[in-house]
């Protein structure tokens, strides 16, 4: 009965189930869980929890830095910086939406949603999302430690080229009141373009997130600094030409594809007589005002609490004048038009464009990320924190992906707003959130007030902001002095981008840059090394006067790794540096050996004929045997008779001998080898062995040695005994071997006596004393 009162603890059993006696015996026989197993389970649970926590903190960096946010030290600075950057967002957002061929309100959307999203996912404390121009600078030229991701001129003009090529204005012409006069249905065109750009933005975000998750943040390393600078300079020319129509107030056709830049410029020049004077005057005045105030901001940056927001002031004043004077009706000046207020619900993109814009989306994703991460790393280095390149790729991708559902276009970093953010006290992403709130208020209440803003004002803002990019033409002088190959990359990128447009030009530029790498590895620097006296250091004898070649040893080194494209040049350079025509000497040796064989065959034939024709005369040995009689054996220590003849040497063949007896190949620059290079290196061993020169290898990395083993490099003739950890070790081995090595015996003198100035060859174990039976006199 006591057993029936025990309650069950079986999994899934009712709470007060009564166990039977058989079940109680089974439970009693079970072993309790050991402390080790329990501890292991707890450790696994802890590991999984810590892993999940680390992943969460990795993908949401805000969880790491926001709880540690120093409110007293940073909050006021972030608020002031956020308002300053938000004021800059407004005019630049409107301007770069115009540059992308989209309604101005999309620029405001692109300055709001990405900022807010980057606040959660970004790792840079100084990044701020919004519309701005982004020059790419090197670490030596960047003056401030903050970046500002957002839609910018390069990305905007790339998007604009796609919209104009796929959805040109000519496809939206409608007749006026049934007459032959046609006008562009701007409402339908803008709606179609917004749908197209949303697709591009979402695809760009998908590419960036996928590359980030796959840890492919290094992909931007293929975009070198000269390439990016040349590309952005050419893009600034595209931007300038695209805005000339708004400056002169003329309408031109929309061109796309190669040479579209020149077609647009030629048409603008042809229509200069049709210039709208009012538009031109408005543009010139605005550009002068903005340029002068920006120069003053730069000159007195240390004295001003914040830069004068001349762009916003220009927009407000010009909008007021346009509204009061009615510039559109009186002077024909084109204005922005209606700007809808309020936020729009998310909208799915059109899947029909996916296949057509996938290439453009990938190019936009790479260029945007390259600019953003290059600035972010420089700023992080100055402020003493780290930027996760893969997480930045994910953050930028999520900002683009989610922003695409809200009619945003692709974003990246802006240096102009970054300078303002850092200079006005911004220290974290809180400043970005404040700036996004400023844009949100503009979208909800203020945006509709700018419907009378002249487009010429926005074009003036864009053109003045190009000043920094045109300064990159000074790269010519710098690169000419420092690196001509980088200068060639800059020029080819610039010209290709101008001629082939932004998308094709980028691909051609990357291909050319990679070709220069291949060419440079094909033409490396080859050198012969010599020893610095009283040291174990070996340097190029052509560059170091104190370096002296080791007598009888050639030490050869290449500045590049060996692979199929340069290994044959490596072999040719080695033979040339050795000072002897190896191939010619091998050819002469083969001819001499062939001639020697013919002579030997001829001598054997003549000897055979003599034996047949002439009677055999008794030899001296026969006579001695006849006189002395049998029974006496004379042992003659002749190691050469009845044995294989010695291999002919260069001296015995009458050929010139090299003035060195060993070659050391310095493999310190190698990081990989392929099957072709393994084959050629084996040929090098074979060719130098043919001319009686030993080959050794020094400083071979372990990874390369493993690749040589897998490639069947080693054999009975090439062993690991030829490999040494350093050049000096190989030299010591060769020097010791030279003093103790036996001298090869020539076939013509098989009975060289000992003590003639050369050490004798040890007797091989396979040779035994020859016994000749003779009689003693």
ABEGO torsion letter per residue (X at the ends): XAAAABBBABBGBBAABBBBAAAAAAAAABBBBBAAAAAAAAAAAAAAAAAAAAAAAAABAAAAAAAABBAAAAAAAAAAAAAAAAAAAAAAAAAAAAAAGBBAAAAAAAAAAAAAAAAAABABAABBBEBBBBBBBBAAABABABBBBEBBAAAAAAAAAAAAAABBAAAABBBBGGBABBBBBAAAAAAAAAAAAAAAAAAAAAAAAAAAAAGAAAAAAABBAAAAAAAAAAAAAAAAAAAAAAAAGBBBBBBBEBGAAAAAAAAAAAAAAABBAAAAAAAAAAAAAAAAAAAAAAAAAAABABBBBAAAAAAAAAAAAAAAAGAAAAAGBBBAEBBBBEBBBBBBBBAAAAAAAAAAAAAAAAAAAAAAAAAAAAAAAAAGBBBBAAAAAAAAAAAAAAAAAAGBBBBBBBAAAAAAAAAAGBABAAAAAAAAAAAAAAAAAAAAAAAABBAAAAAAAAAAAAAAAAAAAAAAAAAAAABAAAAAAAAAAAAAAAAAEAAAAAAAAAAAAAAAAAAAAABBBBBBBBBBBGBABBBBAAABAABBBBBGBBBBBBABBBBAAAAAAAAAAAAAAAGBBAAAAAAAAAAAAAAAAAAAAAAAAAAAAAAAABBBBBBAAAAAAAAAEBGBBBBBBBAABGBBBBBBBAAAAGBBBBABABBBBBAAABABBBAAAAAAAAAAAAAAAAAGBBBBBBGBBAAAAAAAAAAGABBAABBAAABBABAAAAAAAAAAAAAABBBBBBAABAABBBGAGBBBBBBBAABBBBBBBBBBX
